[in-house]
């Protein structure tokens, strides 16, 4: 897969996903190695469980974010969850996955930044990540983002305190999403044209 972001020398745009992206989300998850899937979900997950996870994604409650390649395929995915528990109104939980060939390029950090902006603007005061102890990459990302680590051998967590939303933060998110949506629209259209050419040849 060609890395169009690194060659352009630009930060990738992060698009918020909708229910019509379910198939792309599933394709992304299926493209992860078994090791990366275990790091993402905390256990060895089956394909049936992946399909169930994607079917149950609650786009109107949670928020999913993606970074796309030129073929409009998701190379990095972030899931920001707002649970129905006691901390639902104040704490949002974030999970992230990046395709193996696209790792170590800052995509996870970009998704974390975008998720933190969204959580802040929805009134959350804290963002949390839960990860397996061997996930050094996620732990380092959390430290770079200024998150506070809660050391637990069985279920380590990282916490980021969020500022209250402001008019500026709401405008920033709206503008960022507008740019990402336009960019993604072009990528999908170009990918559809390329697919049509191949099938028509």
Helices and strands as residue ranges (DSSP letters): H 4-8, E 15-16, G 19-21, H 22-30, H 34-41, H 47-55, E 63-68, E 74-81, E 91-98, G 100-102, H 107-121, E 126-131, H 136-144, E 148-150, E 156-161, H 167-200
